[in-house]
Amino acid sequence: MNTDPYQDPAEPVSAYLPLRYVLTDSVAVRTGFDPLRVDTETTVSGRAQRGMLAAALRRAGLEEELRTWVARGDLIRFAPAHPRLEQHARPGVPVVAYPPPAYLYSPGKDGDALVDLFAEGTDRPGVPHRAVRDPLTPDRSLRAAVRTTAERYLGRGAPFFTTSMDPGQVFEARWQLRGPDHAYLRGLAARVIEVLTAAEGTLTLGSGGTRAHGGVTVEPVCPDRPLSPDRVERTGPGRSPRSGQDVDLVLLSPALLVGEQGQDRPHALVPAVRELLARRLPHTPVTVVAAHVEPVLVGAYHRGYRGPMTQRWAAAPGSVVRLRPGGGLTTADVRDLEAHPLGERLVDGHGQFALLEPPPPRPVALVPTSAPLPARRAGTVTLSDGRVLPDPTPLDPGRDAELDSLYDELLWNAAAASVRAHARALASSGTLAPLTPSLLGRLREVLVRPHDTPDEALTALGHTLEGSDEESDTVHKVLRERAVRALQRARVARPGPGRPLTVHTWLTGLSAGPAAWWRENRPRFDHDSAYARALAAVDLATPDGLPSGTRESGLSARAEHWERRASARLSLLLVSSWLAEAARTLRAEQDRT
């Protein structure tokens, strides 16, 4: 294969090769070089992947490819691998989580909202702001939490510490391929994939010679369409900003920038951006509206020389420059800008950025974190170390009465703790005034009084809320007008769309049937996956014990059938737990005052 295809590399065309990494062993990509302590990054640097490919080429005896692909760096620019949240894949929703822009903060000590501090009117004096550190998808709909494990053991008389990324997690890297034309890029991508496939089982990342073995499997994200024109998978508006519309230049990897005196200067990011805009868009005026740059130390380990490289100060991933183009930018303009990284050591993946749409000026909800676990494929089971095996025939609880009873108990015991936690969340997020602990205690007394079935308990609650004295028994009388007014003024804030309900409306909704009420008030998988994860872990119809990525509830079909049968029992547990938690919250507020 001719690997020296063009004479003038000044204006090559480029495309991106998205690669999917599944960690088969624990992986440590070192942040420092203390011999007694290994702390891993939660992304895989382009430098580490460059060493992985170099080792594979050397083992295969491909010296020419080693020289042109790795040593020269003209054809391939490596890229950091970011968490890929495949289990939450939806049409039109990005699943790769990148470093969050530095202007995103969460107000309050335990804030649950995202605020753009570049926007006007977001200053809140006296309110602490906490920077968002977890990776986010470009549309801020998913948040990643990479799983790590810290270990301590004794080595040669001194304690040794290591923190590594857990196996079984999935990442995505987009290597930038450059060449004279797109036909050559397609051939280069096919050749790279061929080499990586041939090296399967021998590829390692990071500190492969330590306890963090570094095993990884590599494959193209889309085998049928290996190349992509975009550095970041695009969804929705923002690909072609209109004239006067702000656009954020967000660093995806550290940028090694040099000041006027030749020293490392992370805050030279803004002058570097201005220089790039003047060079690539000479006829489009672009104004820098705001910028936030944070410094970070960048080091690396050289596999060939078996030693650390000099650490340098760089602009940290997530550093952002907000731009306002005087004229509209086309999709070709955006792609051209993103194809020209900023700073030095571009072959190692430094200085890469994406042009993204700014968040809305109003606060948006901070979504729960998700682990980057592989999505299940039809007919297969993914083990904890990332290996994929054929799907065994699941146990069918419908064939045996004793198995049915065991199945029901397993699901109920798993669901109970999550339902109680859901009740606590509802009690803490709603508006309880002017309710009183005594009123809530009266309602809970109706439910906990001995009843033959959960349906009878819910029916008794309905009579208490809106029945007549003739319908009620001698023990539990119906509520008087004052108590009903209090229930109508308090609010329950349920997750998801829709306005908060009054407590009276929420409770009397049980009269429509517990099945329908539970569907509306159950823990939502897109807001809190703990309920679905708890049931999937014991679901006999789910071989791998993971929530379903194809069903809105996250449950298997058989677990949903059990949920419908147990809806009265689940509803009773949710309501009684909410009454108890709300009363406890009110008593705590009274004690404080």
N, C-alpha and C positions, 0 to 999 in steps of 0.2 A: 504493500500500500504506500502511495506517495504521501508523505506527511509534511512536505514543504511545498504547499500548493500555490503560493502567491509571492510575488516579488515586492509589492508595495502594500504593507499592512496598515497604511495610515487610515483607510476607511473600509475595514472589513464589515461584512454583515454579521449579525449575531442572533442567537436564539438560546433558549434555556432548556437544559435536560433535567426535568424533575426526577429525583431518585428517592425511593422509599427505603428507609432503614428500619429494621426491626432488631432490637438488641437481644441477642441470644445469651449473653453473659452480662454481668455487671460491668459498667464502663466508667472510667475516670478520665476526664479531660482536665488536666491539671491547671489550677489557677496560680500556683506558685511552685517553688522548687525546694521547699523545706524537705530534707530527706526523711524526716520523721512524721511528716503530716502530708496527706494527699487530700485536697478538697477539689471536687469536680465542678466544672461549669454545668449548667443545665441546658446548654446547647452544645453541639459538636462543631468546633471551629473548622474553617476551611483548611487551615494548616494541618489538622489531624487527618482530614480526608485526603489531602494531598500525599501525606505519608502512607496512608492505606493503599492508595493506588500505586505509588512508587514501589512499595514492597511487593504488591501483586505482580507488577510488570517485571521486577527483578527476578522473582521466583520463576516466572514463565520464560525468562530469557529474552524478553522483548526490549532490547537495549535501545533500538531506534525510537520506539514509542516512549520509552522512559526519557529520552533526551528531548523529544519534541513536545510531548504532552506535559511533562512535569518540570524538567529543568529549564527549558526556554520560556514556557508559560505564554506563548503566543496564541495557542489554539484553545486552551482550556483555562478558565478562571474558576477556581473552586468557590464554594459558598457555604456559610454556616448552615447546619441542619437544625431546624426549629421543630417544636412539638407539633404533631399531626393528630388532631382529635377526630379520628375516623368514626368512632362510635356515635358521634352526633352529626354525621354527614346528612345534609338535606339538599335537595335541588336548589341551586342558586345561593347557597350559604357557604362561605369559605371555612375551611377546617384547619388551616395551618395558623398557629399562634406565633406572632412576632413580638419583639420587644415593645412594650407600651410607650407611646409618645410621652416625653418628659413633662408635658403640661397637664397630664391627667392626674387628678388628685381625688381623694375621697374625703369629704368633710366630716369631722368628728372622729373620736377615738375608734369607734366601731361603725364607721359610716358604711352605708349600703348603696351609695350613688357615685357616679362618675361626674366630675366637674372639669370643664375646660377653663383653665385659669387665663388663657389668652382672650377669652370672650369678655365682653363688657358686662358689668353688673354681677360678676361672680365673686367679688371680694366680700368676705363675711368676717369683719373684725371680731376678734375674741374666739373664733372657732378654729380649733387646730385642724390642719390639713395633712393627710397622710398620703404619700406618693404611692401610686399603683406600681407594684413590682412584678406581678404575675403576667406572663405573656398573654396577649389578646389577639383575636382575629381582627383583620382590618375593619370589619363592620362592628366590632366590639360586642358581638353576640355570644362569644364563647371565651372562656378564660382557662388557661392551662395551669396545672400544678404537676410538675415533673416529680416522680417518686424517687427518693434517694434513701440510702441506708448508710448509717455511720457505724464503723466497727473500730474496736480497739483490741490490740493483741501485743504480745511481747516478742520483740525481735532483737536478738543479740544484746540482751541486757537492758534495752531501752524500750519504753512503750511506743508503739507505732499506731498512728491514727489514719484512717482512710474513710472518705465519704465518696460513694459511687452511685451512679444512676442504676436503678433496678432493672433487671432483664424484663423482657416482654413488652417494652414500650416502643412506640413508633415515632419516627421523625421524618422530615422531608428536607432535602437540599436541592437547590436549583443551580447546577453548574452552568456557567455561561460558556457556550461554544462560539468560536469566531472563525470565519473563513471567507473565501472570495465570493461564494454564492450559497444559496440555500440547499442546492443539490449536494454540495460538499458537506454541509452541516449535517444533512441526513445520513450520509455515509459515515461521518465521524461519530455521530451518536450511535449508529449500529455497531461500529467497531468497539466503542467504549463499553456498551452493554455486553457485547460478546466477551470481552476480557473480564468484566466483573462477574458474569455468569460462570465462566470457566474457573474462576477463583473461589467459587462458593464453598464455604466450610473452612477457608483459610484466611478470610478477611478479618482484620482486627482494627479497633480504633482506640486511641488514647494510650494509657499505660498498659500495654498488652503483656509486659513482662512481670507485672506484680500480681497481687491477689485479684485485682480488677482485670479480668481476663480480656475484656474488650471485644468479645465475639459479636459479629453482626452479619445479617443477611441483607443484601442490596439487590434491588430490582427497580425497573422504571415504574413510575406511578401509573402511566397509561401505556402498556406495551403496544397498543394499536396506533397511538399517536405520541411517540416519545418526546417530541420537541414542542415547546410552548413559546409564543412570542413575548410573554409578559414575565417580569421578575416576580410578581405577586399575582396569584390568581384573582382576576377582577370579577366583581359582582356589583350590580347597581350603578348609579351615577358616579362621577368622579374620574372616569377614564379620560374624558376630554373636557377639562374645566373651561367654562365660558369666560368671556372678558369681564374682569372685575370680581370673579369668584375666587375666594381664597383656596389655596391648596397647600397641604403640608408635605414638606420633604422630611421624611423620617429615616434616620440611619437604621439599617438592619444589622450592621456589623461595625466594629470599631473602625474609625477613620484615623489613619496615621498622617497628621498634618504637620507642616513645617512652617515656622514663622519667618520673618524677614531676615533675622540673624542666623538662620539655619538650625534653630533649636526646635524641639518638639513643642507644639502649641495647639492643644485641642480647640481653643476658642478661635482658631483661624478657620473654623468651619464656615462662618458667614462669608468672609472674603473668598473662600474657595468656591462656594455656591455661586456667588456673583460672577466669578471668573468663568465658571462652567456655563452659566446662562448667557454671558456675553459671547462666548465662543460657539455655542451650539444654537442659540436663538438670537442672532445679532439684530434682527428686525422686529423683535417682540419686546417691548419694555416690561420689565418685571420688578415689582417693588418688594423689598423684604419688610414684612409687617411686624414680625416678632421672632424671637429665637430663644431657645433654652438649650444650653450645651453643658454636659457634665463630663469631667475627665475620668479616665480609667487607665490602669496599668495593663499593658498587653505584653505577654511573654509567649514563648513557644518552646517546644522540644524538638530538636533535629534528630530524626531517626537515623539518618546516614552517619552523622558524626557522634551520635549517642551523647548528646549534651544539650543543656539549655541555651536558648538564644537570649540576647540582651533584651531586657524589658524596656518598653517605651510608653510614654504618656500618649493617649489617644482620646478622641471624642467618643464617648460611650454610646453603645447601641441605645436607641430611643431618643437621642438628641434630635431636636427638631428645629426646622426653619420654616416659618409660615410665609408663603409667597402670595402675591396678588398680581397676576398677569394683566398687563394693559390691553392685550389682545387675547383672543381665545387660543387655547392649546389643543391641537389635534391629537388623536391617538398616536399617530406617528411621532409627534413631538415628545409625548410622554415616554414612549418606548425608547426614543433616541437618547433622552436625558438619562434614563435609568440604566442604559447600556454603558455609561461612562462614569464609573465609580470615582470617589474623591480620595485624594491623598496617595500614599505609597503602598507597596506590596500588594498590588491589586490581584495578583495571581493567587494569593492566599485567601482571597475573599474579603479583604478589608475595604472599607469605604463604600460598601454597597448601600443603596437607599431605594425607597419607593415613594412615589407621589400619591398621597392618599387624601380622601375627602375629610375635612375637619368634622368633629362631632357637632351635634346641634348645640346652640348656646345654652339651652336649659339642661339641668342635670338629668342623667339617664341612669337606669338601674344597673347596679353592679351585679353581674351574673355569677352564680356559684362556680367554683373551680371544677375542672374535669381532668382526669388523668389521660395521657396520650396512649391509650390502649388500642391494639389493632381491631378493626371491624371484623366481624365474623363473616365468613364466606359460606355460601350455601353448600351443605354437605360436608362441612369441615368443623373442627374444633381447634381453637387456638389455646395452647397451653401457656402457663405463666412465664415460660422462658421464650415465648414467641414462636415456638414450633407449631406447625399446622398438621393435624392428623385427620383422617377420615372420621366423619360423624358417626358414633355408635348409635344403635337403635335405642332411643330413650325408654325408660320404664313407663308403662302405660298404667296410671292409677285407676283407670276405669274398669279394669278386668277383675279386681279383687276387692271385696268389701273391707278387709282388714287394711289393705294398702290404701284404700280410699280414706279410711279413718286416720291413718298415719299422715297421709298427704294433707288433709285438712288441719291436723294439729301442727304440722311443720309450718304451713303457711300462716296460721293464726299466731303462733308464737313469734314468728319472724316479723309479722306485721304490727303486733301490739306496741312494741317500743317506738317504731317509726310513727305510728298514729298519735301516740302520746306526745312525741316531739313536735309533730305537726300542730297539735292542739296548743302547745306552749308557744309556738311561733304565731299562731292566730291571736292568742290572748295578749301577746306583747306588742303586736303591730296594730291592733284595733284601738277604738276610742271607748273606754269603759265607763266614763262618767255619763250619767249620774247613777250608775248601778251601785249596789251595796253588797257586801259579803253576805248579809242575811238574806237578801232576795235571791242571790245565786244559790245559797245553801238550800233555800226552800225548793228551788227547781231541781237541784241535784238529789234532794231527798225523794222526790217523786220517782226518779230514775233508779235509785239504789234500793228502793223498797222491793221486797221479793216479788218477782213476776215469773210466770211460767215460761215466757219467751221474750226475746228482745223486742219483738213487734208490740207486745202488750205494754212494755215499758215506754216505748215511743208513743203509743196511743194515749197512755195516761198523761204524758207530758203535753200532748196536743190538747186534751181536755182541760188541763190546768191553764194553758195559755189562752185558749179562745172558746172553751166550752161554757155551758150554763151550769148553774148550781144543781139543777135536776140531774144532769149527766154525771156530775162528779160524785165521788164516794164521800164518806163521812170523815175520812182522814185528810185528804188533800182537796182543799177548796180551790175554786178558780181564782185567778189574780184579779185584784181590784183595779180601778181605773188608774190610780197613781202608779202602781207597779207596771202596768202596761205602757204608760207614757215613758217611764224610765227605760224600758226595753226598746221603745221606738226611737229614743234619742241616742242610745249607744250604737256603735258601729263595729262591724266585723270586716276587716280588710283581707279579702281572700287574694292569693296570688293569681296573676293573670289579668286579662282585660276585664273591663267592667268596673262600675263604681262600687264603693263599699256598701254592704247591706246593713240595714238595722238588725239588731240582735233579734227583735221580735219577728221580722220577716225571715231571717235565717232559720230560726227554730221552728216557726210554723210551716216552713217549706217541707218539713218531714211529712206533713199530711198528704202530699202528692205521692208518697211511697219512698221507702228508704233506698231503693235501687237508683231512682232518678236523683234523689238528694245526694247520695254518695258519689255519683258520677260528677256532680257539680262541685263537690267539696273535698274530694280525695286529694292526697298529695300529688301535685303535678310534676311529671318527670322532667319537664324542661326548666322547672324552678328549683326542685330539690329531688335528686335521684336516689336519696337514701332509702326510701320506701321500696322502689323497684329493685334496687341492689339487694336489699334484705330478703325480698321474696325470691329473687332469682338464685340466691345462694343456696336455697333449700328446695327449689322447684325440681321435682323429679322429672318433669318434662323438658328441662333445660340442661343438656349434658355439660356445658362448660360453666354454668353458674353465673353467667353474665346477663345483664338486662338486654332486652331485644332492641336492636337499633332500627328496626323497620316498623315498629308499632308505636303509636303515640304514647301509650301508657308505659312502655318499657317492659310490660309483662308478656308472658307467653299466652297463647289462646286458652290453655287449660287453666292458668292462674286467673285470667279474666273471668272465666266461667265460675271458678270458686269465689271470686270477689262478688259476683252478682248473687250467688247463693248466700254469702255471708254479709250482704250489704246492711241488713238490719243490725247485726252484731257489731260491725265496724262503725256504723253510724252512732250506735249507742255509746261505744267506747270514745269516739271523737267528741260527742256532745258532753258526756259526763266529765271527760278529761278537761275540756275547755272550761266548763263551769268551775271545776276545782282550781285550775290555773288562774282564771280570772279573779276568783275570790282571793287566792293567795296574793296576787299582784295588788289588789285593792287594799288588803290588810297591811301589806308592806308599805304602801304609800301613806296609809293612816299612821303607821308607826313612825315614819320619817317626819311627819308634820306634828 
